[in-house]
Amino acid sequence: MDSDLSQSFIDWILAYLPAGNKLAEPLRLSPLKGDAGFRRYYRLNTQPSLIAVNSPPSQEKNEAYVDISLVFKTAGIRRPSIRAVDFTRGFLLLEDFGDKLVQSVLTDITVKYRYQQAEATLLSIQQLPVNPHIFKAYDTELLSEELDLFQHWFVKELLGIRIDSAAQLMIEKLYSDLISSALEQPRVIVHRDYHSRNLMILNDDSIGVIDFQDAVYGPITYDLVSLLRDCYVRWPVELVQERTLNYKKKLEQLGLVDGVSDQEFLRWFDLMGLQRHIKVMGIFSRLALRDHKVDYLGDLSLVITYSLAIANLYPETREFAYWFKHEITPYVLKQGWYKERSGQQ
C-alpha cells in the first residue's frame, strides 16, 4: 500500500463499499500504473474487486467524467460503472475492468477483429446527442491552445531551441490551415484520446472505454485518426487507408458524412492526425519535464515519424516538414530517447 495514502481516503472507501462487493479481510489497496493525469488508481481486495480513484478536484475533471459516463451508459457504451463519488475530495469507486488493454492483444492476426470492435464503439460515441452543457466545442481557441504546446514544451523546453520570427510566421500559418481543415468537417462527440491504451478487453471479450473526461464536440476524423495512427502502435499505410475509407462508408450510411469524396476525407484525416501529433509532441514533453513521467519520451519517435510523413504530402504543410527536418531534427538526433523509424505513415 502507498505510504502516502490518506486515512480519509481509506475511511471513505470503507464507508461507501457497495453491498455487492464483499470484504472478508482487512482492506488492501494495490496501486495500479497511473495514466497521463494526476489521478491515482488502486485495486481493492473486494469480491468482486473494485477500483478506487484519488483524483484531485483542483487538477482533474471529475464532474465531467461522471456526466460523460452517464451519457455513455444511456447509449450502451461500456465504461466503468460508478459505484460511489465524492466530488469535494475527488474520491471515486469504479467497476474493475481488469488489466487487458487492447494494445496488449494487437497482432497482425487480431488487428481486424479488434479494430472492428473499436470502430463499432466509436460509431456509437459519434451518434451520441450533443449536450453543450457536457460537451464543449472543439473550437479555434481549444485547437490553438493544443498546438501551442508543441512550441513551448517540445521545441523550447525539451530541445532548447529558439524559434525565429520567420519560423514563427510559418508555424502560425500551419496552425491556421490545420484548424480550418478541422472546423470544416462534420462535428460529432469526440472522445479525444481514443487509442489502444484507452480501450480494454472485458471478460466477455467486448470493448470497454476509459479516460473519456476530456470529450468534446468536434471534427469527425479526430478519434478515427487517434485509433488508426495510434501513438503507441503502428500499422502499414495501406491498412490505415483501407480502414479509414471503410469507416467513411459507415458514416455515410448513418448520414454523418454526405457528399464528401474519398480524397477529401483522407485529407481531413491526415491533417487532423498532424494536428494531433504536433500537439502530442508538446504533451509528451510536458509529461516528462513537468510531471516526471519520462517513459512518454520513448513514444515521441513514432509521433515525429507520423508528423513528417504527413507534412510532406500536402502543399500547405511541406514548409513545416522542411523546417522540422533542417532545424529541429539535428537536435532530436542527439536525444537518448530517439529511435529512427522509416518514413511510412
Secondary structure, 3 states (H helix, E strand, C coil): CCCCCCHHHHHHHHHHCCCCCECCCCCCEEECCCCCCCCEEEEECCECCEEEEECCCCCCCHHHHHHHHHHHHHCCCCCCCEEEEECCCCEEEEECCCCCEHHHHCCCCCHHHHHHHHHHHHHHHHCCCCCCCCCCECCHHHHHHHHHHHHHHHHHHHCCCCCCHHHHHHHHHHHHHHHHHHHCCCEEEECCCCCCCCEEECCCCCEEECCCCCCEEEECCHHHHHHHCCCCCCCCHHHHHHHHHHHHHHHHHCCCCCCCCHHHHHHHHHHHHHHHHHHHHHHHHHHHHCCCCHHHHHHHHHHHHHHHHHHCCCCCCHHHHHHHHHHHHHHHCCCCCCCCCCCCC
